[in-house]
Amino acid sequence: MSAVVMVDPWVDEWASQASCSGSDPDALFVRGKAQHDAKAVCKTCPVLAQCLAEALDNRTEFGVWGGMTERERRALLRKRPDITSWKSALRAGMASQGKRD
């Protein structure tokens, strides 16, 4: 019988691993069409979920975080008031995805 090792993909110290870590932070705090450009940086980010959880749990009002604008995050918070910890919810989602892969 072999043992199955589960690896937790969640990274608590995520900021240095973010796709935007080496770029101008002001580029993520823009309005209008520029937000779509800012969100493009997030598409391949390895710590997108951690970034989003941070913004949602702290009710961050400005900027693109985790691939979402402030408007998108507010809408998500209104839609899911039952979630008290986005970190826990997104971490659990990542873990369940890992089990299926």
DSSP file with accessible surface (Angstrom, degrees, kcal/mol):
  #  RESIDUE AA STRUCTURE BP1 BP2  ACC     N-H-->O    O-->H-N    N-H-->O    O-->H-N    TCO  KAPPA ALPHA  PHI   PSI    X-CA   Y-CA   Z-CA
    1    1 A M              0   0  243      0, 0.0     2,-0.3     0, 0.0     0, 0.0   0.000 360.0 360.0 360.0 133.3    0.0    0.0    0.0
    2    2 A S        -     0   0  102      1,-0.0     2,-0.3     0, 0.0     0, 0.0  -0.785 360.0-121.2-105.5 150.3    1.4    3.4   -0.9
    3    3 A A        -     0   0   92     -2,-0.3     2,-0.6     1,-0.0    -1,-0.0  -0.638  17.6-138.7 -88.4 142.3    0.8    6.6    0.9
    4    4 A V        -     0   0  122     -2,-0.3     2,-0.6     2,-0.0    -1,-0.0  -0.899  14.2-153.2-101.5 124.7   -0.7    9.6   -0.8
    5    5 A V        -     0   0  119     -2,-0.6     2,-0.5     2,-0.0    -2,-0.0  -0.880   4.2-152.6-101.6 123.4    0.9   12.9    0.0
    6    6 A M        -     0   0  116     -2,-0.6     2,-0.5     2,-0.0    89,-0.0  -0.840   6.5-154.6 -95.2 128.9   -1.3   16.0   -0.3
    7    7 A V        -     0   0  120     -2,-0.5    91,-0.0    88,-0.1    -2,-0.0  -0.903  13.0-135.2-104.9 125.4    0.5   19.2   -1.0
    8    8 A D        -     0   0   79     -2,-0.5    87,-0.0     1,-0.1    83,-0.0  -0.720  12.7-163.2 -79.9 115.2   -1.2   22.4    0.0
    9    9 A P        +     0   0   60      0, 0.0     2,-0.2     0, 0.0    -1,-0.1   0.559  54.3 111.5 -77.7  -5.6   -0.9   24.8   -2.9
   10   10 A W        -     0   0   22     81,-0.1     2,-0.5    39,-0.0    -2,-0.1  -0.466  51.9-160.0 -73.2 138.6   -1.7   27.9   -0.7
   11   11 A V        -     0   0   39     -2,-0.2     3,-0.3     1,-0.1    -1,-0.0  -0.975  10.0-170.9-121.0 117.2    1.1   30.3   -0.1
   12   12 A D  S    S+     0   0   81     -2,-0.5     2,-1.3     1,-0.2     3,-0.2   0.878  87.3  52.2 -75.4 -38.4    0.7   32.7    2.9
   13   13 A E  S    S+     0   0  159      1,-0.2    -1,-0.2     2,-0.1     3,-0.2  -0.605  75.2 142.2 -94.9  74.4    3.7   34.9    2.0
   14   14 A W    >>  +     0   0   34     -2,-1.3     3,-1.8    -3,-0.3     4,-0.6   0.716  37.0  85.5 -92.6 -24.2    2.5   35.4   -1.5
   15   15 A A  G >4 S+     0   0   60      1,-0.3     3,-1.2    -3,-0.2    -1,-0.2   0.850  89.2  51.6 -56.5 -40.2    3.3   39.1   -2.4
   16   16 A S  G 34 S+     0   0   97      1,-0.2    -1,-0.3    -3,-0.2    -2,-0.1   0.714 109.6  52.5 -70.8 -17.4    6.9   38.4   -3.6
   17   17 A Q  G <4 S+     0   0   95     -3,-1.8    -1,-0.2    -4,-0.2    -2,-0.2   0.461  83.9 116.2 -94.2  -3.8    5.6   35.7   -5.9
   18   18 A A  S X< S-     0   0    8     -3,-1.2     3,-1.6    -4,-0.6     4,-0.3  -0.363  72.9-126.2 -68.7 145.7    2.9   37.9   -7.6
   19   19 A S  T 3  S+     0   0   51      1,-0.3     3,-0.4     2,-0.1    -1,-0.1   0.788 111.8  50.1 -60.2 -27.5    3.2   38.7  -11.3
   20   20 A C  T >  S+     0   0   37      1,-0.2     3,-1.9     2,-0.1    -1,-0.3   0.454  78.7 102.6 -91.7   1.1    3.0   42.4  -10.5
   21   21 A S  T <  S+     0   0   73     -3,-1.6    -1,-0.2     1,-0.3    -2,-0.1   0.788  86.3  41.1 -61.1 -28.2    5.7   42.3   -7.8
   22   22 A G  T 3  S+     0   0   79     -3,-0.4    -1,-0.3    -4,-0.3     2,-0.2   0.419 104.1  84.2 -98.8   3.7    8.3   43.9  -10.0
   23   23 A S  S <  S-     0   0   56     -3,-1.9    -3,-0.0     1,-0.1     3,-0.0  -0.487  94.9 -75.0-103.8 174.5    6.1   46.4  -11.7
   24   24 A D    >   -     0   0   95      1,-0.2     3,-1.7    -2,-0.2     4,-0.3  -0.506  36.3-147.8 -67.3 118.3    4.9   49.9  -10.9
   25   25 A P  G >  S+     0   0   83      0, 0.0     3,-1.8     0, 0.0     4,-0.3   0.815  94.4  67.7 -61.8 -26.6    2.3   49.6   -8.2
   26   26 A D  G >  S+     0   0  115      1,-0.3     3,-1.3     2,-0.2    -2,-0.1   0.761  85.2  71.7 -64.2 -21.4    0.4   52.6   -9.5
   27   27 A A  G <  S+     0   0   50     -3,-1.7    -1,-0.3     1,-0.3     3,-0.2   0.705  96.2  51.7 -67.9 -17.0   -0.4   50.6  -12.6
   28   28 A L  G <  S+     0   0   22     -3,-1.8    36,-2.5    -4,-0.3     2,-0.5   0.495  99.2  65.9 -96.4  -5.0   -2.8   48.6  -10.5
   29   29 A F  S <  S+     0   0  100     -3,-1.3     2,-0.2    -4,-0.3    -1,-0.2  -0.609  78.6 120.5-117.1  68.5   -4.6   51.6   -9.2
   30   30 A V        -     0   0   38     -2,-0.5     2,-0.3    -3,-0.2    33,-0.2  -0.715  50.8-128.1-125.5 173.0   -6.2   53.0  -12.4
   31   31 A R    >   -     0   0  160     -2,-0.2     3,-1.1     4,-0.0     4,-0.2  -0.790  60.3  -4.3-120.7 164.4   -9.7   53.8  -13.7
   32   32 A G  T >  S-     0   0   48     -2,-0.3     3,-1.9     1,-0.2     4,-0.5  -0.181 124.5  -3.5  61.6-140.9  -11.6   52.9  -16.8
   33   33 A K  T >> S+     0   0  150      1,-0.3     3,-1.3     2,-0.2     4,-1.1   0.808 123.9  70.5 -59.1 -30.3  -10.1   50.9  -19.7
   34   34 A A  H <> S+     0   0   39     -3,-1.1     4,-2.2     1,-0.3    -1,-0.3   0.778  87.1  66.9 -61.3 -23.3   -6.7   50.9  -17.9
   35   35 A Q  H <> S+     0   0   32     -3,-1.9     4,-2.6     1,-0.2    -1,-0.3   0.873  95.7  55.1 -65.1 -34.5   -8.2   48.5  -15.4
   36   36 A H  H <> S+     0   0  122     -3,-1.3     4,-1.3    -4,-0.5    -1,-0.2   0.889 108.1  48.5 -65.6 -37.8   -8.5   45.9  -18.1
   37   37 A D  H  X S+     0   0   96     -4,-1.1     4,-0.8     2,-0.2    -2,-0.2   0.905 111.6  49.8 -65.8 -41.3   -4.8   46.2  -18.8
   38   38 A A  H >X S+     0   0    6     -4,-2.2     3,-0.8     1,-0.2     4,-0.7   0.911 108.4  52.7 -64.2 -40.8   -4.1   45.9  -15.1
   39   39 A K  H >X S+     0   0   40     -4,-2.6     4,-0.8     1,-0.2     3,-0.8   0.817  97.2  67.5 -65.4 -28.1   -6.2   42.8  -14.9
   40   40 A A  H >< S+     0   0   53     -4,-1.3     3,-0.7     1,-0.3     4,-0.4   0.845  92.8  59.6 -62.1 -32.2   -4.3   41.2  -17.7
   41   41 A V  H X< S+     0   0   58     -3,-0.8     3,-0.5    -4,-0.8    -1,-0.3   0.857 103.2  53.7 -62.4 -32.9   -1.2   41.1  -15.5
   42   42 A C  H X< S+     0   0   16     -3,-0.8     3,-1.8    -4,-0.7    -1,-0.2   0.706  83.7  86.6 -76.4 -21.3   -3.2   38.9  -13.1
   43   43 A K  T << S+     0   0  173     -4,-0.8    -1,-0.2    -3,-0.7    -2,-0.1   0.819 102.6  27.1 -55.1 -36.8   -4.3   36.2  -15.6
   44   44 A T  T <  S+     0   0  124     -3,-0.5    -1,-0.3    -4,-0.4    -2,-0.1   0.219  88.4 134.6-110.0  15.5   -1.1   34.1  -15.2
   45   45 A C    X   -     0   0   22     -3,-1.8     3,-1.1     1,-0.1     4,-0.2  -0.460  49.4-148.0 -70.6 130.7   -0.3   35.1  -11.7
   46   46 A P  T 3  S+     0   0   90      0, 0.0    -1,-0.1     0, 0.0     3,-0.1   0.664  97.3  41.8 -73.5 -13.8    0.6   32.0   -9.5
   47   47 A V  T 3> S+     0   0    0    -30,-0.2     4,-2.2     1,-0.1     5,-0.2  -0.032  72.4 126.3-123.1  32.3   -0.9   33.7   -6.4
   48   48 A L  H <> S+     0   0   61     -3,-1.1     4,-2.5     1,-0.2     5,-0.2   0.908  74.7  50.4 -56.5 -45.4   -4.0   35.2   -7.8
   49   49 A A  H  > S+     0   0   21      1,-0.2     4,-2.7     2,-0.2    -1,-0.2   0.898 109.9  49.8 -64.6 -39.8   -6.3   33.5   -5.2
   50   50 A Q  H  > S+     0   0    4      2,-0.2     4,-2.2     1,-0.2    -1,-0.2   0.909 111.7  48.7 -65.8 -41.4   -4.2   34.7   -2.3
   51   51 A C  H  X S+     0   0   17     -4,-2.2     4,-2.1     2,-0.2    -2,-0.2   0.927 112.8  47.5 -62.8 -46.0   -4.2   38.2   -3.6
   52   52 A L  H  X S+     0   0   19     -4,-2.5     4,-2.7     1,-0.2     5,-0.2   0.922 110.4  51.9 -63.2 -43.8   -8.0   38.2   -4.1
   53   53 A A  H  X S+     0   0    2     -4,-2.7     4,-3.0     1,-0.2     5,-0.3   0.914 108.2  52.4 -59.7 -42.1   -8.6   36.7   -0.6
   54   54 A E  H  X S+     0   0   85     -4,-2.2     4,-1.7     1,-0.2    -1,-0.2   0.936 112.3  44.8 -58.9 -46.8   -6.5   39.4    0.9
   55   55 A A  H  <>S+     0   0    0     -4,-2.1     5,-2.5     2,-0.2     4,-0.3   0.911 116.6  44.9 -66.6 -42.3   -8.5   42.1   -0.8
   56   56 A L  H ><5S+     0   0    0     -4,-2.7     3,-0.9     3,-0.2    -2,-0.2   0.926 113.7  48.2 -70.0 -44.1  -11.8   40.6    0.0
   57   57 A D  H 3<5S+     0   0   51     -4,-3.0    -1,-0.2    -5,-0.2    -2,-0.2   0.839 118.8  40.7 -65.9 -31.0  -11.1   39.8    3.6
   58   58 A N  T 3<5S-     0   0   97     -4,-1.7    -1,-0.2    -5,-0.3    -2,-0.2   0.362 106.3-126.2 -98.1   3.9   -9.7   43.3    4.2
   59   59 A R  T < 5 -     0   0  133     -3,-0.9     2,-0.2    -4,-0.3    -3,-0.2   0.900  33.5-164.1  51.3  46.6  -12.5   45.0    2.1
   60   60 A T      < -     0   0   41     -5,-2.5    -1,-0.2    -6,-0.2     5,-0.1  -0.458   7.0-164.9 -64.6 124.8   -9.8   46.8    0.0
   61   61 A E        +     0   0  131     -2,-0.2     2,-0.3    -3,-0.2    -1,-0.2   0.741  58.1  51.1 -88.1 -26.9  -11.6   49.5   -1.8
   62   62 A F  S    S+     0   0  117      8,-0.1   -33,-0.1     7,-0.1   -34,-0.0  -0.863  85.6  16.7-122.4 149.8   -9.2   50.6   -4.5
   63   63 A G  S    S-     0   0    3     -2,-0.3     2,-0.6   -33,-0.2   -34,-0.2  -0.035  84.9 -60.5  92.0 169.5   -7.1   49.0   -7.2
   64   64 A V        +     0   0    5    -36,-2.5     2,-0.4     5,-0.1     5,-0.2  -0.838  56.0 171.9 -92.5 124.1   -7.0   45.7   -9.1
   65   65 A W  B >   -A   68   0A  60      3,-2.2     3,-1.8    -2,-0.6   -17,-0.0  -1.000  64.7  -4.4-134.4 131.7   -6.4   42.8   -6.7
   66   66 A G  T 3  S-     0   0    4     -2,-0.4     3,-0.1     1,-0.3    -1,-0.1   0.818 129.0 -57.2  58.1  30.7   -6.6   39.1   -7.6
   67   67 A G  T 3  S+     0   0   18      1,-0.2     2,-0.4   -29,-0.1    -1,-0.3   0.617 115.7 107.2  78.5  11.9   -7.8   39.9  -11.1
   68   68 A M  B <   -A   65   0A  40     -3,-1.8    -3,-2.2    -5,-0.0    -1,-0.2  -0.968  61.8-133.9-126.9 142.5  -10.8   41.9  -10.0
   69   69 A T     >  -     0   0   10     -2,-0.4     4,-2.5    -5,-0.2     5,-0.2  -0.328  37.6-100.8 -79.0 169.7  -11.6   45.6   -9.9
   70   70 A E  H  > S+     0   0   12      1,-0.2     4,-2.5     2,-0.2     5,-0.2   0.899 124.6  52.4 -60.3 -37.6  -13.1   47.3   -6.9
   71   71 A R  H  > S+     0   0  186      1,-0.2     4,-2.2     2,-0.2    -1,-0.2   0.923 109.8  48.0 -64.3 -43.8  -16.5   47.2   -8.5
   72   72 A E  H  > S+     0   0   65      1,-0.2     4,-2.2     2,-0.2    -1,-0.2   0.899 112.0  49.7 -64.9 -39.5  -16.2   43.5   -9.2
   73   73 A R  H  X S+     0   0    5     -4,-2.5     4,-2.7     2,-0.2    -2,-0.2   0.915 109.3  51.0 -67.2 -41.8  -15.1   42.8   -5.6
   74   74 A R  H  X S+     0   0  116     -4,-2.5     4,-2.3     1,-0.2    -2,-0.2   0.925 110.4  50.1 -60.0 -42.5  -18.0   44.8   -4.1
   75   75 A A  H  X S+     0   0   43     -4,-2.2     4,-2.3     2,-0.2    -1,-0.2   0.916 111.0  48.9 -63.0 -42.1  -20.4   42.8   -6.3
   76   76 A L  H  X S+     0   0   41     -4,-2.2     4,-2.1     2,-0.2    -2,-0.2   0.921 110.1  51.0 -64.7 -41.8  -18.9   39.5   -5.1
   77   77 A L  H  < S+     0   0   34     -4,-2.7    -1,-0.2     1,-0.2    -2,-0.2   0.890 112.2  47.1 -63.1 -38.9  -19.1   40.6   -1.5
   78   78 A R  H  < S+     0   0  172     -4,-2.3    -1,-0.2    -5,-0.2    -2,-0.2   0.886 112.7  49.8 -68.0 -37.9  -22.8   41.5   -1.9
   79   79 A K  H  < S+     0   0  167     -4,-2.3    -2,-0.2     1,-0.2    -1,-0.2   0.831 120.6  34.0 -71.0 -31.7  -23.5   38.2   -3.7
   80   80 A R    ><  +     0   0  102     -4,-2.1     3,-1.4    -5,-0.2    -1,-0.2  -0.488  61.9 149.8-125.8  62.8  -21.8   36.1   -1.0
   81   81 A P  T 3   +     0   0  103      0, 0.0    -1,-0.1     0, 0.0    -2,-0.1   0.691  68.2  73.0 -68.3 -13.2  -22.3   37.7    2.4
   82   82 A D  T 3  S+     0   0  100     -3,-0.1     2,-0.7     2,-0.0    -2,-0.1   0.693  75.2  90.4 -74.1 -17.3  -22.3   34.2    3.9
   83   83 A I    <   +     0   0   23     -3,-1.4     3,-0.2     1,-0.2    -3,-0.1  -0.701  46.9 173.4 -85.8 116.5  -18.5   33.9    3.4
   84   84 A T  S    S+     0   0  134     -2,-0.7     2,-0.4     1,-0.3    -1,-0.2   0.685  73.8  35.0 -94.8 -22.3  -16.7   35.2    6.5
   85   85 A S     >  -     0   0   36      1,-0.1     4,-2.1     2,-0.0    -1,-0.3  -0.895  56.6-177.6-135.4 105.7  -13.2   34.2    5.4
   86   86 A W  H  > S+     0   0   14     -2,-0.4     4,-3.0   -33,-0.2     5,-0.4   0.839  87.5  60.2 -69.3 -31.3  -12.3   34.4    1.8
   87   87 A K  H  > S+     0   0   74    -34,-0.3     4,-2.4     1,-0.2     5,-0.2   0.957 108.8  43.0 -59.3 -48.7   -8.9   33.0    2.6
   88   88 A S  H  > S+     0   0   75      2,-0.2     4,-2.4     1,-0.2    -2,-0.2   0.917 116.0  48.6 -63.5 -43.0  -10.5   29.8    4.0
   89   89 A A  H  X S+     0   0   39     -4,-2.1     4,-2.0     2,-0.2    -2,-0.2   0.936 115.9  41.2 -65.2 -46.9  -13.0   29.6    1.1
   90   90 A L  H  X S+     0   0   44     -4,-3.0     4,-2.3     2,-0.2    -1,-0.2   0.880 114.3  52.9 -71.6 -35.0  -10.5   30.0   -1.7
   91   91 A R  H  X S+     0   0   79     -4,-2.4     4,-2.3    -5,-0.4    -2,-0.2   0.926 110.0  48.4 -64.5 -43.4   -7.9   27.8    0.0
   92   92 A A  H  X S+     0   0   60     -4,-2.4     4,-2.5    -5,-0.2    -2,-0.2   0.895 110.1  52.7 -63.5 -38.8  -10.5   25.0    0.4
   93   93 A G  H  X S+     0   0   33     -4,-2.0     4,-1.9     1,-0.2    -2,-0.2   0.911 109.4  48.5 -63.2 -40.8  -11.5   25.5   -3.3
   94   94 A M  H  X S+     0   0   42     -4,-2.3     4,-2.0     2,-0.2    -2,-0.2   0.905 111.1  51.1 -65.4 -40.8   -7.8   25.1   -4.3
   95   95 A A  H  X S+     0   0   36     -4,-2.3     4,-1.4     1,-0.2    -2,-0.2   0.915 109.8  48.8 -64.2 -41.8   -7.5   22.0   -2.2
   96   96 A S  H  X S+     0   0   50     -4,-2.5     4,-1.0     1,-0.2    -1,-0.2   0.865 109.4  52.7 -69.8 -31.6  -10.6   20.4   -3.7
   97   97 A Q  H  X S+     0   0  113     -4,-1.9     4,-1.2     1,-0.2     3,-0.5   0.895 105.6  55.2 -66.0 -39.1   -9.3   21.1   -7.2
   98   98 A G  H  < S+     0   0   42     -4,-2.0    -1,-0.2     1,-0.2    -2,-0.2   0.839 103.3  55.2 -63.2 -32.0   -6.0   19.5   -6.4
   99   99 A K  H  < S+     0   0  152     -4,-1.4    -1,-0.2     1,-0.2    -2,-0.2   0.810 109.5  47.1 -70.5 -29.5   -7.8   16.3   -5.4
  100  100 A R  H  <        0   0  181     -4,-1.0    -1,-0.2    -3,-0.5    -2,-0.2   0.694 360.0 360.0 -84.1 -23.1   -9.6   16.1   -8.8
  101  101 A D     <        0   0  168     -4,-1.2    -3,-0.0    -3,-0.1    -4,-0.0  -0.200 360.0 360.0 -74.8 360.0   -6.5   16.7  -10.9
